[in-house]
Amino acid sequence: MSDSSNFVIQVEEEVIEKRNEKPEWVEAFLRRTFFDGCTLHPIRRNEKNRYCINCDSSACQYCLSSTSHRHHKILKIYRHVYKDVVSLVAMEKYIDCAEIQPYKCNKRLVIALNPLPHCGPILNTETSCDICKKRLAEPDLYRYCSISCKVIAFERKSSDLAPPFLSIRSPKKALKAEQLKHKRKGKPQRAPFF
């Protein structure tokens, strides 16, 4: 085998290992309460509707304007049906959100932190969440109604190679693997305009 193929195999093994790890901050994030008033900023509109992944704390908009959270990873929390939700686009940067049913909230796709309240009896278990048995709108596309249900399924799985996965592929390692497949002399450049 050549060095480049060995590198690709090593990168793939590292990706498999990473996909089988649960990010350390997820459990604390799911237990956290949001939308309480910030005690540090007794000002109007000071609800704690953001979560700092680096500091593992909820914060208000005024807390984030300070320099202490300047380069931290921040998630904004929204309310949907009296439950906490987070933007699907924002959450996909940090965990694998595949198979979690998204909901529409103010023209934005969001996913629930914990199961949303649903009315009515569950008639068919095939059309419900694998963990909490809440009814899913599109059971052929999704298996979980919230992030917490997917985390529970991740903890219960028997094999590291079996889904569900929580961690996402590292973009740097994926980029290196792609560069090995498509070697070029350089980036094509447009001719300058004179």
Phi, psi and chi 1 to 4 in degrees:
 res  aa     phi    psi   chi1   chi2   chi3   chi4
   1 MET       -  146.8  -79.8 -170.0  173.6      -
   2 SER   -83.2  168.1   67.9      -      -      -
   3 ASP   -63.9  -37.1  -70.5  -22.1      -      -
   4 SER   -67.6  -37.9   62.7      -      -      -
   5 SER   -70.7  -35.1   61.0      -      -      -
   6 ASN   -62.9  -39.8  -75.1  -21.5      -      -
   7 PHE   -64.4  -41.2  178.5   75.0      -      -
   8 VAL   -63.4  -42.3  170.4      -      -      -
   9 ILE   -64.1  -42.4  -68.6  170.2      -      -
  10 GLN   -64.4  -41.2 -177.7 -179.2    4.1      -
  11 VAL   -63.2  -43.5  167.1      -      -      -
  12 GLU   -62.8  -39.9  -71.8  174.3   -2.5      -
  13 GLU   -64.3  -40.2  -71.3  172.8   -4.1      -
  14 GLU   -65.9  -36.7  -72.0  176.6   15.2      -
  15 VAL   -65.4  -42.2  166.0      -      -      -
  16 ILE   -61.6  -44.0  -70.7  170.8      -      -
  17 GLU   -61.6  -44.2  -73.4  175.7   14.2      -
  18 LYS   -65.0  -36.9  -71.4  -77.9 -175.4 -164.6
  19 ARG   -70.0  -18.5  -69.8 -164.6   69.5 -178.8
  20 ASN   -97.5    8.1  -70.1  -42.6      -      -
  21 GLU  -101.0  142.7  -67.4  176.4    5.4      -
  22 LYS   -94.0  126.4  179.5  172.1   64.1  173.1
  23 PRO   -56.4  138.1  -23.7   32.9      -      -
  24 GLU   -61.2  -32.1  -62.8  171.5    8.3      -
  25 TRP   -82.0  -13.2   56.7  -89.1      -      -
  26 VAL   -62.9  -46.5  171.8      -      -      -
  27 GLU   -59.5  -47.4  -70.6  -76.4  -22.5      -
  28 ALA   -65.1  -37.3      -      -      -      -
  29 PHE   -61.7  -42.6  172.3   63.2      -      -
  30 LEU   -71.4  -27.3  -65.5  173.7      -      -
  31 ARG   -83.5  -18.0  -75.1 -167.8  -55.5  -93.7
  32 ARG   -67.5  145.5 -178.8  112.2   11.3 -135.5
  33 THR  -101.9  142.3   56.4      -      -      -
  34 PHE  -122.5  169.0  -63.4   97.6      -      -
  35 PHE    71.3   18.4  -66.7   94.9      -      -
  36 ASP   -83.5  160.1  -67.5  -24.1      -      -
  37 GLY   -72.2  142.4      -      -      -      -
  38 CYS   -78.5  125.9  179.7      -      -      -
  39 THR   -76.1  -22.9   55.6      -      -      -
  40 LEU   -77.6  -25.5  -61.7  174.1      -      -
  41 HIS  -127.6   86.0  -59.5   99.8      -      -
  42 PRO   -78.0   60.6   26.9  -30.3      -      -
  43 ILE  -118.5  162.7  -48.7  168.8      -      -
  44 ARG   -62.2  146.0 -164.7  171.9  149.9  -99.0
  45 ARG    57.6   52.0  -61.3 -177.6   55.6   88.4
  46 ASN  -111.1   27.3   68.7  -20.1      -      -
  47 GLU   -69.5  146.3   64.1  -92.6   -5.4      -
  48 LYS   -82.4   93.4  -67.7 -176.9  176.4 -177.0
  49 ASN  -120.3   23.8   63.0  -13.7      -      -
  50 ARG  -133.6  154.0  -71.3  171.8  172.6   83.8
  51 TYR  -128.6  126.1  178.5   75.9      -      -
  52 CYS   -94.3  113.8  179.4      -      -      -
  53 ILE   -66.1  -41.0  -66.0  172.0      -      -
  54 ASN   -64.3  -41.7  -60.9   63.5      -      -
  55 CYS   -92.1  -10.9  -61.5      -      -      -
  56 ASP    54.7   54.1 -176.1   29.6      -      -
  57 SER  -148.4  152.7   64.8      -      -      -
  58 SER   -87.7  151.5   53.8      -      -      -
  59 ALA  -149.5  159.6      -      -      -      -
  60 CYS   -96.8  175.2   72.2      -      -      -
  61 GLN   -63.9  -28.4   63.2 -177.5  -15.4      -
  62 TYR   -76.0  -33.3  -56.0  109.1      -      -
  63 CYS   -63.2  -39.0  -67.4      -      -      -
  64 LEU   -74.0  -21.4  -64.6  179.7      -      -
  65 SER   -74.2  -13.8   63.3      -      -      -
  66 SER   -74.3  164.1   69.5      -      -      -
  67 THR   -76.7  -11.0   57.1      -      -      -
  68 SER   -68.5  -24.7   61.4      -      -      -
  69 HIS  -108.9   19.0  -64.2  -77.4      -      -
  70 ARG   -55.3  -48.5 -171.5  172.5 -172.2  173.5
  71 HIS  -112.1   27.3  -61.8  -69.1      -      -
  72 HIS   -89.9  163.1  -70.2 -173.1      -      -
  73 LYS   -85.9  119.2  -60.9  173.2 -173.8  173.9
  74 ILE  -120.1  135.6  -53.8  -67.5      -      -
  75 LEU  -113.9  134.0  -68.7  171.0      -      -
  76 LYS   -96.3  131.3 -175.1  171.8 -177.8 -174.2
  77 ILE  -100.8  138.6  -48.1  -58.2      -      -
  78 TYR  -118.0  169.4  -58.7   94.0      -      -
  79 ARG  -110.7  134.2  -66.1  -66.2  -92.1  177.6
  80 HIS  -143.8  119.9  178.4   68.6      -      -
  81 VAL    53.0   45.2 -165.2      -      -      -
  82 TYR    61.2   21.0  -58.2  105.9      -      -
  83 LYS  -125.4  158.3  -69.0  -71.8 -172.7  174.3
  84 ASP   -83.0  132.7  -62.2  -26.8      -      -
  85 VAL  -134.0  162.8  -65.7      -      -      -
  86 VAL  -133.3  150.2   66.3      -      -      -
  87 SER   -60.9  134.2  169.1      -      -      -
  88 LEU   -62.9  -42.6  176.5   62.8      -      -
  89 VAL   -61.2  -42.8  173.9      -      -      -
  90 ALA   -68.2  -41.2      -      -      -      -
  91 MET   -72.1  -29.9 -160.1   62.9  175.4      -
  92 GLU   -63.9  -18.2  -77.5  177.8  -32.3      -
  93 LYS   -71.2  -21.6  -65.3  175.8 -172.4  173.9
  94 TYR  -116.9  -31.9  -54.8  111.5      -      -
  95 ILE  -137.7  163.1   67.0  167.5      -      -
  96 ASP   -77.7  114.6  179.4   15.3      -      -
  97 CYS   -99.7   12.9  -63.5      -      -      -
  98 ALA   -62.2  143.8      -      -      -      -
  99 GLU    71.7    8.3  -60.5 -179.8  -33.7      -
 100 ILE  -100.3  125.7  -59.1  174.9      -      -
 101 GLN   -69.2  123.2  177.7  173.2  -64.8      -
 102 PRO   -86.0  157.0   27.6  -29.4      -      -
 103 TYR  -123.8  155.4  -58.8   91.9      -      -
 104 LYS   -93.8  126.1 -160.1   90.5  163.2 -174.4
 105 CYS  -139.6  110.4  177.4      -      -      -
 106 ASN    52.2   51.8  -64.9  -27.8      -      -
 107 LYS    63.1   21.5  -60.9  178.7 -177.0  176.6
 108 ARG  -128.8  137.6  172.5 -176.8  -64.9  119.3
 109 LEU   -80.3  127.9  -76.4  177.1      -      -
 110 VAL  -129.9  158.7  -64.3      -      -      -
 111 ILE  -123.5  145.8   53.0  176.5      -      -
 112 ALA   -79.6  144.0      -      -      -      -
 113 LEU   -73.2  -43.9  -56.8 -173.9      -      -
 114 ASN  -128.4  163.6  -64.6  -58.3      -      -
 115 PRO   -55.1  136.8  -25.9   33.9      -      -
 116 LEU   -79.9  153.3  -64.9  175.6      -      -
 117 PRO   -71.1  133.1   23.9  -30.5      -      -
 118 HIS  -126.5  142.2  -63.8  -78.2      -      -
 119 CYS   -98.7  158.6   58.4      -      -      -
 120 GLY    90.7  154.1      -      -      -      -
 121 PRO   -74.9  157.5   28.6  -34.4      -      -
 122 ILE   -90.4  115.7  -63.4  156.0      -      -
 123 LEU   -89.9  -31.6  -58.2  173.5      -      -
 124 ASN  -135.1  121.7 -173.9   -2.6      -      -
 125 THR   -72.3  -17.8   56.9      -      -      -
 126 GLU   -73.1  -20.0  -67.4  176.2    4.8      -
 127 THR  -104.6   22.8   61.4      -      -      -
 128 SER  -126.1  167.7   61.8      -      -      -
 129 CYS   -60.0  138.5  174.6      -      -      -
 130 ASP   -62.2  -26.9  -71.9   -3.4      -      -
 131 ILE  -100.1  -59.1  -57.5  -59.2      -      -
 132 CYS   -97.2   -4.7   68.9      -      -      -
 133 LYS    65.1   21.2  -55.3  -57.3  179.2 -159.0
 134 LYS   -73.4  147.7  -60.8  -80.3 -174.9 -173.9
 135 ARG   -68.3  135.6 -170.2  175.8    1.9 -173.7
 136 LEU  -103.3  142.0  -63.8  172.6      -      -
 137 ALA   -70.3  -38.0      -      -      -      -
 138 GLU  -129.7   78.8  -62.0  179.2   68.0      -
 139 PRO   -67.8  -18.3   21.5  -29.1      -      -
 140 ASP   -75.9  -19.1   50.6  -34.1      -      -
 141 LEU  -103.7  -29.6  -62.6  176.0      -      -
 142 TYR  -127.0  151.4  -52.1  108.5      -      -
 143 ARG  -116.5  -17.0  -65.4  177.6   57.2 -163.4
 144 TYR  -128.6  146.7  -48.8  105.4      -      -
 145 CYS   -94.3  -11.7   67.1      -      -      -
 146 SER  -156.7  169.2   64.6      -      -      -
 147 ILE   -63.9  -41.7  -62.3  170.1      -      -
 148 SER   -63.2  -35.6   62.5      -      -      -
 149 CYS   -65.9  -39.0  -71.9      -      -      -
 150 LYS   -68.6  -36.6 -174.8  165.0 -177.1  175.8
 151 VAL   -63.5  -42.5  168.6      -      -      -
 152 ILE   -62.3  -44.0  -68.0  168.3      -      -
 153 ALA   -63.2  -37.9      -      -      -      -
 154 PHE   -62.6  -41.5  175.7   80.3      -      -
 155 GLU   -70.7  -27.4  -68.9  169.0  -12.2      -
 156 ARG   -87.0  -13.6  -70.4 -178.9 -176.6  172.7
 157 LYS   -64.8  149.7   71.9  179.6 -173.8  173.1
 158 SER   -89.8  -30.2   57.5      -      -      -
 159 SER  -121.5  144.9  168.6      -      -      -
 160 ASP   -68.4  -25.2  -77.4  -13.3      -      -
 161 LEU   -85.4  -13.5  -61.2  175.1      -      -
 162 ALA   -84.8  146.2      -      -      -      -
 163 PRO   -70.3  164.1   13.5  -15.0      -      -
 164 PRO   -84.6  156.7   31.8  -35.1      -      -
 165 PHE  -111.7  150.4  -59.2  108.7      -      -
 166 LEU  -109.7  -41.3  -80.6  179.2      -      -
 167 SER   -81.5  151.8  -65.2      -      -      -
 168 ILE  -100.6  165.2   55.7  174.5      -      -
 169 ARG   -66.5  141.7  -70.3 -179.9   85.5  173.3
 170 SER   -71.8  123.6  171.8      -      -      -
 171 PRO   -62.1  -32.5    2.3   -2.7      -      -
 172 LYS   -66.8  -44.3  -69.6  179.7 -176.2  175.0
 173 LYS   -69.5  -37.4  -69.2  178.4 -177.0  173.8
 174 ALA   -65.3  -38.0      -      -      -      -
 175 LEU   -64.5  -42.4 -179.3   65.6      -      -
 176 LYS   -62.2  -41.1  -73.8 -179.3 -176.7  176.2
 177 ALA   -63.9  -40.4      -      -      -      -
 178 GLU   -65.1  -38.7  -74.5  -63.8  -42.9      -
 179 GLN   -65.0  -33.7  -73.0  173.4  -15.7      -
 180 LEU   -69.0  -33.0  -72.0  174.7      -      -
 181 LYS   -72.7  -39.0  -70.2  179.8 -172.5  174.8
 182 HIS  -118.7   78.3  -55.1  -71.7      -      -
 183 LYS   -76.6  134.6  -72.7 -172.6  177.0 -178.8
 184 ARG  -135.3  159.5  -66.3 -174.6   60.2  119.5
 185 LYS   -71.8  -30.6  -69.8 -176.6  179.4  178.7
 186 GLY  -178.1  177.8      -      -      -      -
 187 LYS   -80.0  131.1 -152.2  175.0 -170.9 -178.3
 188 PRO   -65.4  139.3   10.3  -13.5      -      -
 189 GLN  -124.3  146.7  -66.0 -178.7   -9.5      -
 190 ARG   -79.3  146.1 -171.2  177.2  177.1  102.6
 191 ALA   -66.8  142.7      -      -      -      -
 192 PRO   -69.3  149.8   23.0  -30.3      -      -
 193 PHE   -87.1  132.4  -66.3  105.2      -      -
 194 PHE  -110.7      -  -69.5  101.5      -      -
